[in-house]
Amino acid sequence: MAMSDVEILRALKDGGISISPYDEQMLQPASYDLKVGKVAATVPSNDDTKDPRVDLEEKGVLLIPPYAPAVVYTHEEISLSTEFVGHFGIKSKLARRGLNASVGIQIDPGFKGPLSVNLINMTPFPQMLGYKDDFLTLEIDRLSVPASRGYDGEYQGRRSFTSQQLESVLGFQGHALTDVVKGFDDLRDAVNSVSQMSSKLDTFMRQHQAEVQSMQKFISNMMAEMKHLVGHIVGEREETVILRALTPEEARNEILQLFATSTEPLFYSDIAEKLRMDLEQVLEITTQMEKEGLISGMGH
Protein backbone atom coordinates (compact mmCIF):
# COMPACT_ATOMS: atom_id res chain seq x y z
CA MET A 1 0.00 0.00 0.00
CA ALA A 2 1.35 3.43 -0.95
CA MET A 3 2.57 5.56 1.91
CA SER A 4 0.79 8.81 2.75
CA ASP A 5 2.55 12.17 2.85
CA VAL A 6 2.75 11.85 6.65
CA GLU A 7 4.53 8.48 6.36
CA ILE A 8 6.86 9.78 3.65
CA LEU A 9 7.89 12.73 5.81
CA ARG A 10 8.47 10.43 8.77
CA ALA A 11 10.64 8.09 6.66
CA LEU A 12 12.61 11.06 5.32
CA LYS A 13 13.24 12.24 8.87
CA ASP A 14 14.23 8.76 10.05
CA GLY A 15 16.56 8.28 7.06
CA GLY A 16 14.77 5.24 5.67
CA ILE A 17 14.35 7.11 2.38
CA SER A 18 16.13 10.11 0.89
CA ILE A 19 15.07 12.52 -1.87
CA SER A 20 17.74 15.04 -2.81
CA PRO A 21 17.19 17.87 -3.44
CA TYR A 22 13.91 17.79 -1.53
CA ASP A 23 11.10 20.24 -2.42
CA GLU A 24 8.12 20.28 -0.09
CA GLN A 25 5.91 21.60 -2.91
CA MET A 26 6.43 18.31 -4.75
CA LEU A 27 5.01 16.26 -1.86
CA GLN A 28 1.50 15.03 -2.67
CA PRO A 29 -1.06 13.32 -0.36
CA ALA A 30 0.28 9.85 -1.24
CA SER A 31 3.22 10.44 -3.59
CA TYR A 32 6.10 12.70 -4.50
CA ASP A 33 6.51 14.44 -7.89
CA LEU A 34 9.93 14.26 -9.56
CA LYS A 35 11.43 16.90 -11.85
CA VAL A 36 13.22 16.79 -15.20
CA GLY A 37 16.98 16.69 -14.64
CA LYS A 38 19.83 18.06 -16.71
CA VAL A 39 20.73 14.74 -18.36
CA ALA A 40 18.55 13.88 -21.38
CA ALA A 41 18.75 12.57 -24.93
CA THR A 42 16.50 12.59 -27.98
CA VAL A 43 16.64 12.58 -31.78
CA PRO A 44 18.68 15.61 -32.92
CA SER A 45 16.60 18.28 -34.63
CA ASN A 46 19.66 19.52 -36.53
CA ASP A 47 20.85 17.08 -39.18
CA ASP A 48 24.45 18.22 -38.63
CA THR A 49 24.28 17.14 -34.97
CA LYS A 50 25.00 13.47 -34.38
CA ASP A 51 25.08 13.52 -30.57
CA PRO A 52 21.58 12.87 -29.15
CA ARG A 53 22.53 13.94 -25.61
CA VAL A 54 21.18 17.25 -24.30
CA ASP A 55 22.31 19.27 -21.27
CA LEU A 56 18.99 20.70 -20.11
CA GLU A 57 20.62 22.89 -17.49
CA GLU A 58 22.26 24.65 -20.43
CA LYS A 59 19.52 24.32 -23.07
CA GLY A 60 16.57 24.82 -20.73
CA VAL A 61 14.11 22.80 -22.85
CA LEU A 62 14.06 19.29 -24.31
CA LEU A 63 12.30 19.21 -27.70
CA ILE A 64 11.02 15.74 -28.60
CA PRO A 65 10.21 15.49 -32.36
CA PRO A 66 6.96 13.87 -33.60
CA TYR A 67 6.82 10.12 -32.89
CA ALA A 68 10.40 10.24 -31.58
CA PRO A 69 11.87 8.65 -28.41
CA ALA A 70 13.75 10.37 -25.58
CA VAL A 71 15.55 9.36 -22.39
CA VAL A 72 15.40 11.63 -19.33
CA TYR A 73 17.01 11.45 -15.90
CA THR A 74 15.32 12.92 -12.83
CA HIS A 75 16.67 16.01 -11.13
CA GLU A 76 16.39 14.21 -7.78
CA GLU A 77 18.45 11.32 -6.52
CA ILE A 78 16.49 8.68 -4.60
CA SER A 79 17.78 6.46 -1.84
CA LEU A 80 15.72 3.62 -0.37
CA SER A 81 16.67 1.39 2.54
CA THR A 82 15.80 -2.29 2.35
CA GLU A 83 12.50 -1.52 4.11
CA PHE A 84 11.05 0.37 1.14
CA VAL A 85 10.15 -0.20 -2.51
CA GLY A 86 9.07 2.44 -5.04
CA HIS A 87 6.94 2.74 -8.17
CA PHE A 88 6.86 5.64 -10.60
CA GLY A 89 5.07 6.70 -13.77
CA ILE A 90 4.55 9.70 -16.02
CA LYS A 91 2.17 12.40 -14.78
CA SER A 92 -1.29 12.34 -16.30
CA LYS A 93 -1.00 15.90 -17.66
CA LEU A 94 1.83 14.71 -19.94
CA ALA A 95 0.07 11.48 -20.88
CA ARG A 96 -2.90 13.55 -22.03
CA ARG A 97 -0.53 15.54 -24.26
CA GLY A 98 0.57 12.31 -25.97
CA LEU A 99 3.79 11.45 -24.12
CA ASN A 100 4.15 7.80 -23.23
CA ALA A 101 6.64 6.44 -20.68
CA SER A 102 8.39 3.06 -20.56
CA VAL A 103 9.57 2.42 -17.01
CA GLY A 104 10.67 -0.47 -14.87
CA ILE A 105 8.30 -2.46 -12.72
CA GLN A 106 9.62 -0.95 -9.50
CA ILE A 107 12.46 0.78 -7.68
CA ASP A 108 14.06 -2.00 -5.70
CA PRO A 109 14.92 -1.77 -2.00
CA GLY A 110 18.44 -0.41 -1.53
CA PHE A 111 18.39 1.62 -4.79
CA LYS A 112 20.43 4.83 -4.84
CA GLY A 113 20.72 7.44 -7.58
CA PRO A 114 18.57 9.37 -10.08
CA LEU A 115 15.81 7.61 -11.99
CA SER A 116 15.84 7.33 -15.76
CA VAL A 117 12.77 7.01 -17.95
CA ASN A 118 12.28 6.29 -21.66
CA LEU A 119 9.68 8.56 -23.26
CA ILE A 120 8.09 8.53 -26.69
CA ASN A 121 6.13 11.30 -28.35
CA MET A 122 3.01 9.60 -29.74
CA THR A 123 1.74 12.70 -31.57
CA PRO A 124 2.52 14.33 -34.95
CA PHE A 125 3.62 17.48 -33.11
CA PRO A 126 6.84 18.28 -31.21
CA GLN A 127 6.60 17.99 -27.41
CA MET A 128 8.61 20.08 -24.95
CA LEU A 129 9.88 19.33 -21.46
CA GLY A 130 11.44 22.13 -19.48
CA TYR A 131 14.36 21.74 -17.09
CA LYS A 132 13.02 21.01 -13.58
CA ASP A 133 9.44 20.55 -14.82
CA ASP A 134 7.57 17.97 -12.74
CA PHE A 135 7.03 14.95 -14.99
CA LEU A 136 6.99 11.78 -12.86
CA THR A 137 4.99 10.63 -9.84
CA LEU A 138 6.79 8.46 -7.26
CA GLU A 139 4.91 6.18 -4.87
CA ILE A 140 6.68 4.45 -1.98
CA ASP A 141 5.59 1.32 -0.10
CA ARG A 142 6.92 0.02 3.18
CA LEU A 143 7.70 -3.70 3.13
CA SER A 144 6.18 -5.81 5.90
CA VAL A 145 9.61 -7.45 6.28
CA PRO A 146 12.83 -5.73 5.10
CA ALA A 147 14.51 -7.24 2.02
CA SER A 148 17.47 -9.56 2.68
CA ARG A 149 19.70 -7.46 0.42
CA GLY A 150 19.58 -4.23 -1.56
CA TYR A 151 19.67 -3.53 -5.29
CA ASP A 152 23.13 -3.81 -6.90
CA GLY A 153 22.34 -3.63 -10.64
CA GLU A 154 23.89 -1.50 -13.40
CA TYR A 155 21.67 1.53 -12.67
CA GLN A 156 22.84 1.82 -9.06
CA GLY A 157 24.23 5.34 -8.69
CA ARG A 158 24.38 5.86 -12.48
CA ARG A 159 24.12 9.49 -13.63
CA SER A 160 24.86 9.06 -17.33
CA PHE A 161 23.46 7.00 -20.17
CA THR A 162 24.19 3.37 -20.88
CA SER A 163 24.51 2.23 -24.50
CA GLN A 164 21.23 0.34 -24.09
CA GLN A 165 19.44 3.52 -23.03
CA LEU A 166 20.67 5.40 -26.11
CA GLU A 167 19.97 2.53 -28.49
CA SER A 168 16.36 3.50 -29.15
CA VAL A 169 17.34 7.11 -29.78
CA LEU A 170 20.30 6.35 -32.04
CA GLY A 171 18.32 3.72 -33.94
CA PHE A 172 15.41 6.04 -34.69
CA GLN A 173 15.09 6.35 -38.47
CA GLY A 174 13.80 9.84 -39.06
CA HIS A 175 10.05 9.95 -39.29
CA ALA A 176 9.44 6.32 -40.19
CA LEU A 177 6.55 6.14 -37.75
CA THR A 178 5.16 9.34 -39.22
CA ASP A 179 5.24 7.68 -42.62
CA VAL A 180 3.44 4.65 -41.22
CA VAL A 181 0.73 6.85 -39.71
CA LYS A 182 0.41 8.74 -42.99
CA GLY A 183 0.20 5.40 -44.78
CA PHE A 184 -2.72 4.40 -42.58
CA ASP A 185 -4.37 7.77 -43.25
CA ASP A 186 -3.93 7.27 -47.00
CA LEU A 187 -5.34 3.74 -46.70
CA ARG A 188 -8.32 5.06 -44.73
CA ASP A 189 -8.95 7.72 -47.40
CA ALA A 190 -8.73 5.08 -50.12
CA VAL A 191 -11.22 2.86 -48.28
CA ASN A 192 -13.56 5.84 -47.88
CA SER A 193 -13.26 6.58 -51.61
CA VAL A 194 -14.08 2.98 -52.49
CA SER A 195 -17.02 3.09 -50.09
CA GLN A 196 -18.34 6.29 -51.67
CA MET A 197 -17.84 4.84 -55.16
CA SER A 198 -19.70 1.69 -54.10
CA SER A 199 -22.58 3.81 -52.79
CA LYS A 200 -22.75 5.75 -56.07
CA LEU A 201 -22.65 2.49 -58.03
CA ASP A 202 -25.52 1.10 -55.92
CA THR A 203 -27.56 4.25 -56.65
CA PHE A 204 -26.80 3.99 -60.38
CA MET A 205 -27.78 0.31 -60.46
CA ARG A 206 -31.08 1.04 -58.67
CA GLN A 207 -31.86 3.82 -61.16
CA HIS A 208 -30.88 1.58 -64.07
CA GLN A 209 -33.07 -1.24 -62.74
CA ALA A 210 -36.02 1.15 -62.38
CA GLU A 211 -35.50 2.39 -65.97
CA VAL A 212 -35.33 -1.19 -67.27
CA GLN A 213 -38.55 -2.08 -65.45
CA SER A 214 -40.24 1.03 -66.83
CA MET A 215 -39.08 0.16 -70.35
CA GLN A 216 -40.31 -3.42 -69.96
CA LYS A 217 -43.71 -2.14 -68.86
CA PHE A 218 -43.84 0.27 -71.79
CA ILE A 219 -42.94 -2.49 -74.26
CA SER A 220 -45.54 -4.81 -72.72
CA ASN A 221 -48.22 -2.15 -73.01
CA MET A 222 -47.22 -1.36 -76.59
CA MET A 223 -47.44 -5.04 -77.49
CA ALA A 224 -50.90 -5.22 -75.95
CA GLU A 225 -51.97 -2.12 -77.90
CA MET A 226 -50.61 -3.53 -81.16
CA LYS A 227 -52.34 -6.84 -80.53
CA HIS A 228 -55.58 -4.99 -79.84
CA LEU A 229 -55.20 -2.89 -83.00
CA VAL A 230 -54.45 -5.93 -85.14
CA GLY A 231 -57.47 -7.68 -83.72
CA HIS A 232 -59.58 -4.63 -84.42
CA ILE A 233 -58.31 -4.35 -87.97
CA VAL A 234 -58.53 -8.00 -89.04
CA GLY A 235 -61.54 -9.00 -86.95
CA GLU A 236 -64.90 -9.63 -88.46
CA ARG A 237 -67.01 -6.48 -88.81
CA GLU A 238 -70.75 -6.72 -88.75
CA GLU A 239 -71.26 -3.27 -90.17
CA THR A 240 -69.40 -0.50 -91.92
CA VAL A 241 -68.36 2.32 -89.60
CA ILE A 242 -68.79 5.78 -91.00
CA LEU A 243 -66.24 8.13 -89.43
CA ARG A 244 -67.40 11.46 -88.12
CA ALA A 245 -65.75 14.70 -89.10
CA LEU A 246 -64.99 16.50 -85.81
CA THR A 247 -63.00 19.61 -85.14
CA PRO A 248 -60.04 19.17 -82.74
CA GLU A 249 -61.96 20.98 -79.99
CA GLU A 250 -65.03 18.80 -80.47
CA ALA A 251 -62.85 15.68 -80.46
CA ARG A 252 -61.11 16.75 -77.23
CA ASN A 253 -64.42 17.36 -75.48
CA GLU A 254 -65.87 14.00 -76.53
CA ILE A 255 -62.70 12.13 -75.51
CA LEU A 256 -62.77 13.86 -72.11
CA GLN A 257 -66.42 12.88 -71.70
CA LEU A 258 -65.64 9.29 -72.66
CA PHE A 259 -62.85 9.07 -70.05
CA ALA A 260 -65.16 10.55 -67.44
CA THR A 261 -67.73 7.80 -67.94
CA SER A 262 -65.41 4.83 -68.64
CA THR A 263 -64.55 2.48 -65.73
CA GLU A 264 -61.87 0.51 -67.64
CA PRO A 265 -58.61 1.53 -69.34
CA LEU A 266 -59.21 2.74 -72.90
CA PHE A 267 -57.11 1.83 -75.93
CA TYR A 268 -56.73 4.17 -78.85
CA SER A 269 -58.76 1.78 -80.97
CA ASP A 270 -61.54 1.74 -78.33
CA ILE A 271 -61.81 5.52 -78.47
CA ALA A 272 -61.81 5.55 -82.27
CA GLU A 273 -64.52 2.87 -82.41
CA LYS A 274 -66.78 4.26 -79.68
CA LEU A 275 -66.65 7.83 -80.99
CA ARG A 276 -66.38 6.85 -84.67
CA MET A 277 -63.30 9.01 -85.03
CA ASP A 278 -60.26 8.67 -87.25
CA LEU A 279 -57.59 6.60 -85.41
CA GLU A 280 -54.81 9.00 -86.44
CA GLN A 281 -56.78 11.91 -84.99
CA VAL A 282 -57.36 9.95 -81.76
CA LEU A 283 -53.63 9.23 -81.41
CA GLU A 284 -52.70 12.87 -81.94
CA ILE A 285 -55.28 14.34 -79.56
CA THR A 286 -54.95 11.79 -76.74
CA THR A 287 -51.15 12.03 -76.79
CA GLN A 288 -51.39 15.80 -76.36
CA MET A 289 -54.01 15.49 -73.62
CA GLU A 290 -51.83 12.98 -71.73
CA LYS A 291 -48.94 15.44 -71.79
CA GLU A 292 -51.26 18.14 -70.44
CA GLY A 293 -52.40 15.78 -67.68
CA LEU A 294 -56.04 15.92 -68.71
CA ILE A 295 -56.42 12.15 -69.08
CA SER A 296 -54.77 9.01 -67.70
CA GLY A 297 -55.44 5.29 -67.56
CA MET A 298 -54.64 4.63 -71.21
CA GLY A 299 -54.24 0.98 -72.06
CA HIS A 300 -51.02 1.53 -73.98
Stockholm file with secondary structure:
# STOCKHOLM 1.0

chainA/1-300         MAMSDVEILRALKDGGISISPYDEQMLQPASYDLKVGKVAATVPSNDDTKDPRVDLEEKGVLLIPPYAPAVVYTHEEISLSTEFVGHFGIKSKLARRGLNASVGIQIDPGFKGPLSVNLINMTPFPQMLGYKDDFLTLEIDRLSVPASRGYDGEYQGRRSFTSQQLESVLGFQGHALTDVVKGFDDLRDAVNSVSQMSSKLDTFMRQHQAEVQSMQKFISNMMAEMKHLVGHIVGEREETVILRALTPEEARNEILQLFATSTEPLFYSDIAEKLRMDLEQVLEITTQMEKEGLISGMGH
#=GR chainA/1-300 SS CBCCHHHHHHHHHHTSEEEESCCGGGEETTEEEEEEEEEEEECCSSTTCCCCEEEHHHHCEEEECTTCEEEEEEEEEEEECTTEEEEEEECHHHHHHTEEEECCSCBCTTCEEEEEEEEEECSSSCEEEETTCEEEEEEEEECSSCCSSCCCSTTTTCCSCCHHHHHHHHTCCTTHHHHHHHHHHHHHHHHHHHHHHHHHHHHHHHHHHHHHHHHHHHHHHHHHHHHHHHHHHHSCCSSCCCCCCCCHHHHHHHHHHHHHHCCSCBCHHHHHHHHTCCHHHHHHHHHHHHHHTSCCCBCC
#=GC SS_cons         CBCCHHHHHHHHHHTSEEEESCCGGGEETTEEEEEEEEEEEECCSSTTCCCCEEEHHHHCEEEECTTCEEEEEEEEEEEECTTEEEEEEECHHHHHHTEEEECCSCBCTTCEEEEEEEEEECSSSCEEEETTCEEEEEEEEECSSCCSSCCCSTTTTCCSCCHHHHHHHHTCCTTHHHHHHHHHHHHHHHHHHHHHHHHHHHHHHHHHHHHHHHHHHHHHHHHHHHHHHHHHHHSCCSSCCCCCCCCHHHHHHHHHHHHHHCCSCBCHHHHHHHHTCCHHHHHHHHHHHHHHTSCCCBCC
//
